[in-house]
Amino acid sequence: MPTPSPPKGGATNLARVAFDTNKITSALYGVWKLGNGDYISAHWIGSQAGIQSVTGPSSVITTNKAVLSTNLATNSVNPGGYIKVSGTGASTIWKQVQTNQVSVTLQTPNTVAFWAPELISAPVGSVPVATNGTAASINTTAVIGLVDTFQASSPFAAGHSVAYYSTNGYQSNGVIATNLPAIATNVYTAASADYLIAGVGFSFFTTPGSPVYNITQAQAKKLITKGSINAYELTLQLSDTNSGIYLAGRNIDSGARANVLSWAGLGSALTSVGVNKGVSQYAILQPGTSLKYSDGSLYTNNPTNASTALVVPWPTEVIDGKLSAPGAGGYSSGSALGTAITTATNLPSGVSSNLPGKSYVIGYSGAAEAKGAGAQFVNVNNVPFGVETIKSGAYPYWSYMHILVAPNAGANVSSIASTLANNVTQLSTATLGGYSYGSVSLSDLTNNVSRQYGVDGGTVTPIWTNQTAFTNLPAW
């Protein structure tokens, strides 16, 4: 598997300029200054958006879009220029359709918001927090991406064409039509470099106190495609034969989602060039909270005086220009998902299947986010999550961390990426775990387990199973 080249110099002596929070663990934006005067501007988003930005085109799209304007009238007489819709006599409804061509200029979905270093102002201090980050942001494509899936197993594999949609003109009261043509289609190219730098552990988790303690690969596949199953299948408690368990997960921008689909044998859902289908997930709304469409309009809300949480399928979403079918969406971050699940203590019975028993919820995300939310970890194939179980080859839900470099990256960018990769691969599992719970060093992985290169979710084989130390034991 690829390993970083030795540092080429010129990318050392980093000095932090500003973050958008006072803790790097909760930051979405950050700017550093290099010793040679260059800057690194970072934006923390989902891994799939990272791959999309690093390997996609950066040109601006200009397109002609047909805008349909429909006017309705109720009249017994045919108004000029109208066609009949339904009804008779005075109740007849007539429709008039007008078509206008409008030229629309759109940024490609590969652009990401970054802070422009020369526009950032921040107070002087040990933890500078920018005061004008939003105003100083610019849209551009990334040249380096830190991601947790192979490009080949993402929707943006080299040579893949991915349709780009927009919510503009595609909505009526917040509902996004999924049968309209894409505005544009982008073709993605291979990253110029892919450094494997470490491993990251993922986990299934549930509400503290839940009787859900284990999920198998077959159960995960069934739950992901159906969204809900009989709770007895996971709890094995006879009292739960009339209960339901519901999946709350991440949206299509997430690496954790990509990895769980690959591991469960549903990788085909990742490579859709149109509407993303094949996944069913739920949103959990506590009393007094609401859920909105992509355009910000209200999808549904749970009244403040409600006696239970509200569990509903996700609406159609447009994420980074990609359409996500009704019910296939999810939370935009692992922390938001973790909070939703850990606080789901007043779930209703029979959320969507009219079952009279109690309901439970289960989700998946990075192990660090599940731990940070205080969630109850769920075993996978009867194996508990842990660094040691990953290293043993028994725990399968983990992936490599990658540094991807854009195809058109210059020598300085390539040098920075190589240096970063080299520095991270020198860190031990203990050190990495101090930064992010559940991380494993590349050396610990390569010395203990093997996994097919270029494939996420593939079979994990302990290194010792390939050795011959025990082949000459006496027969008893």
N, C-alpha and C positions, 0 to 999 in steps of 0.2 A: 504494500500500500504506500502511497506517496508520503514522504516526510519532508519537512522544511529544509531548504538549503541553508547553509551557514549565513549569518547576518552579513549583509553587504555594506553596512555602514550608512551614515547620514540620517538615520531615523531613531536617534536616541535622545536622551535629555528632554523628556516630555514635561511640559508645564501646563497645569490645568488653567484654562481661561475662565470658564463658567459652566455651570449646570443649571437646569431648571428647577432643581430641588437641592436641599442641603445634604442629601444622601445619594450616592451613586446607585444604590440598590433599588431606589424608587424613581430614578431619573428617566426621562424620555428623550432628553437632548443633552449634549455635552460638546464642549470645544476644548481642544488641547493645542498647544503651540510646540512645535519641534525646535530642536536646537539650531537647525539651518534656516529658521524663519518661516517654514511652511506650517500649515494648520491641519489638524484632523477634526472634522465636524461629524458627530455621530447622531443617529436617530434610532432608538430602540423600537422596533416593530416586529411583526411576526416573521418567521423564517421564510415562509413562502413569498411574502412581499419582498424580502431581501433578495431571494433568488430572482424574482421577477425584475427587480430594478437593476441588479448587477449584469444580468445576461440579456436584457431586452433592448430594443431600439430606443433612442432618445429624441427622435424627431417629433415635431408637432404635426398633428393631424388636422387638415381642413376638409370638411365634408359638407355635402348638401343633404339636408334632412327634410323630409316631407312632414309638414305639420297639419294634422287633420282637425278641422273645427266643425263640430256637429251641433246643430240647433234643432230643437224639437218644438212642434206646435200642435195644439189640439183644436180641430176645426172640422166641420162637416164638409167643407169645400176644399179641394186641393189648392193650397197656396202655390203660386208660381215658383218653379224651381225645387219643389219638395217631392219626396217619394213616400209612399205609404209604409208605415211600420206595423200597425195593428189597429184593431177596433173598427167600429162602424158608426155611421151617423155623426152626431155631435161629439162622440167619444173617439173618433178616428185620430190617430197620432201620426203626424207627418215628420219626416226627417230631411234636413238640408245639410249637405256635406260640402265643405269648401276646402280646397287644398292649396297651401302656399309653400313655396320652396324657400328655405332659409339657409344661408351659408353659416356653418358653425365651425369655429376653431377650437380644438380640444388638445390638451396635453395628453400624451400617451399615459397609460396607467402605470408605466414603469417609473415615473418621476416620484420622488420622495421629498418631503419637507425637511430641509436642513437649516441650521443656523449659519448665516454668513458671518464669519469671524470678524470682519472689519466693521460690521454693523452692530455688534454686540456691546452693550455697556453693562458693567457689573461692578458692584462695590468692592473696594479693596478689602481683603480679609482672607482667612484661612479656608473659608468655604464660600467662594463667590457664587451668588445666585443671580442670573441675569434678570434685569427688570424689564427688558423690551424684547424678549425672545420671539414672541409671536409676530411682532412687527418686523423683526429682522430675519424672518425665515424666507428661504428661497426654495423653489422646486427644481430639482435636478436628479439625474440618475446617480446611483451609488457606484463607486469603483471598487470597494471592498465590502464583502458581506460576511458576517459571522452567523452561520446557519446550522441547523441540526438535522438536515436531510441531504441526501445526494441530489444533485440537480437532475439526474436521470430518473428519479422516482417522484419528481415534482411535476405539476402541470406544465412547467417551463423547461422541460428537457430539450436538449439541442435538437433543432429541426421541428419542434412542435409549433403548430399554429394555434394561438389562443384568441378567441373572440373577445372584443372589448365592447362593453355596454355602458350606457350612461342612464342615470335616472331622469335627465332632462327630457321632458315631453313624453315620458314613458309611464306616467303615474296618473291615477285618478283617485283622489282621496287617500293618497299614500300607497295604494296597491300598485306594484310594479308588474307590468305585463311581461310574461316570459316567452311569448310567441312572436316577438318582433325581431327583425334582423339586427345583427350587430352593427355598430357604427364603423368598426374597423377590426382588422385581424393582424396581430403582431406575430412575427416568426422569431423564435429565440435561438441564440447561438451558444456554443459551449464556453464556459468560463476558461480563461487562459491558464488558470492554476486552481487546484483544489487541494488544500493542505488539511490533512486530518490532524487535529491537535489534542483531542481529549474525548471522553465519553460523557454523556449526560443521561441520567436516569429519569424515567417517567413512571407515573403510578396511577392506578385507579384509586379513588377515595370516596368516602361517604360521610354522612352526618355523624358526629360523635354519638355513640350509644346505639347506632343502628345495628341490627343483627346481620348485616351483610359483611362477610369477612373474606370471601374468596370469589374469583371469577375465572372461568376457563376461557381458552381461546375460542371454542365453539360458542359459548354463552355470550362472549363479547361480540362476535360476528352477528349473532341473532339480535342482540340488544341494539347494536348500531344500526342495523337495517330496519328494525321494527320500531325502535324508540322506547318501547315498553314491553315488558314480559311479566309473567306471573312471578311474584316475589318468591314463591316457594322454590323456584329453580335455583336461586342464589342463597336463600336463608336456610333451606331444608327444615323449616319449622312448619309443622302441620297447621298451626294457627294462621299461616300466611298463604294458604291455598286460595284464599279469596282476596289477596292483596296484590298490588301492582308495584313494580319498581321501574323508574323512569330515568332515562339518560339525559344528563345535562353536559354539554361538551363545548368545544371551541369552534370558532368560525373557520372559513376556508383559508384564512391567512396563517393558520397555526401549524407549526412544526410538530407539536404534540399530536394534533389531529392527523397529520400526514403519517406519522409513525404508527399510531394505533390502527389506522386503516390498513397500512402495509402489513403489520403483524397479524391482523385478523383475516388477511386474505382478501381485502377489499381495495387493493391498490388501484383498480380500474376507475374507482370514483375520483381519483386524484387527477386523472389525465383527461377529463372531460374538456372538450373545446367549446362547449356551449353552456347550457344550464347545468350546474353541479347537482347531481341527483344521487340517489342510493343511500343517503344518510338521513336518519330521523332523530331529532333532538328536541329537548324542551327547555323553556325558560322558566325560572322560578321567581315569582313576584310576591314579596311579602306585603302585608297590608300597607297602603299608602305609597306604593311604588308603581311605576308604569314602564312600558316598553314601546319604543318608537321605531318607525320605518327608517330606511336609509336617508330619506329627505328631512327627517326630524318631525314628521307628523305622527300623531298618536296611533299606535296599533291597538293597544289595550292597556287598561290600568286596573289595579286592585284597590278598591276604596279603602280609605283609612279605617273605617269602622268594620271592615271584613273580619270574620272570625278565624279564617284560615288563609294560608298562602294560596296563590293562584299558579297552577302549572299549565302552561300553554305551549303549543308548537310555535317555533320561530316563524316569523313572516319571511317573505321573499326579501333577499338582501342583494345589494350591489357592493362588493368588497374589492377595492383596487381594480375596478372595471370588470370584475367577473360576477356573473349572475349565480346566486345560490337559490335553489328551488325552495318553495314553501315547505317549512318543517325541517330543512336541512341546515339551517344557520346555527349560530352559537355565540358564546361570549368572546369578546375581543381580547381578553387577557386571562391568564391563569389565576391571577389574584382576584379578579371579579367573579370568576367561576367558583373559586374556593370560598369566597365570602357567601355567595348564593347558596352553596351546598351546606356549609357549616351552620348557617342560620336557618335552614329549612326544618324547623322544629314543630311546625303546626301545619303539616301537609294534610290536604283533604283526602277523603277516601274516594276511590273510583274516579281518578282524575279524568281519564278519557275512555275508560272501558267499562264504566258503571259497576266496578267491583265494590262490594260493601266493606272490604277490609281496609286496613291502614295502608298508606302509600309510603314508599321509600324512594330516594334519589341516589344516583351514583354518577360520578364524573371522572375525567382523566385530565392530567396536565403534568407539567414538570414536578418532580418530587419536591423541589425547593418551594414551589408555590403551594403545594398541598400542605407541607409542613408549616409554612408561614401562616396559612389560614387556620391552623389547628385542626385539620381534618383527620378523620380516621382512615388510615391506610387499608387497602384491600389487597389481599394476596392475589398473585397471578399464577394460575395452574398450581395452587397450593404452596407457592413459594413466596415468602415475605420479601418486600422491597428492602434493599440494603446494598451498600458498596460491595460487601463480601459476597453476597449472593449473585451480584452481577459478575464479579471476578471469577466465581466458581463455574459460571456458565449455566446456572440453574434458572436465573431470572432473565426473561427474554425482552422485557419492554424497556429498551434503552437504545440510544443511537450514538453515532460519532458526531462530534462537533467539528465543523469545517470552517476554514477561511477560504472564500471564493474571491477570485480576482477577475475584474471585467475583461472581456476580450480585447478592448482597445486601451487597456491601462498602459501608462507610460512607465519608464524605467524607475522613476522615483516611487510611484505607487507600488510597483512590484517589489521594490526593496523594502518598503514599509511593511507590506504583507508578509514577506519572508521573515523579517525580523520579529514581528509579532508572533508568527507561528512558531518560530524557533524558541522564543522566550516561554510561550505557554507550554510547549512540549517538555520543557525542563522542570516544570512544576510537579510536585508529588500529589498523590491523591489527597493526602491530609491537607495540603495547602489549598488545592482547588476546592475541597469541601468547605474550607473556611470562607471562600468567596460565594459558593453556591452549593447548597446541600445536595448530595447525591451525585456529584461529579466524580469522574474516575480519570486518572492520568492515562495517557496513551500508552506508556510503557507497561502499566499494570494490565491494560487490556491485551496488548500484543503478546505479553508473556504468559497469559493465562487462558485466553479464549481466541477463537477464530470465527470470522463471519465473512460471508461472500462479499467481496469488494463491489461497490456500486449498487448494492441492494439494501434497502431499509427493511427491517422486520424479518430478515432471513433467519434461518436456523443458526443457533449459537452452539459451537462445539468446543468443549474444554480441551485445552492443549494436551493434557495428560492422556486423553483417550486415543491419541495418535501414537503414543509411545509403546514400547515393547517390553517394559520392565516386568510385567506380570504374565508374560506369555509362557514362561517355562515353569510355572507352579506345578507341584506334583498332583496327580489325580488321586482323589480320595475315594 
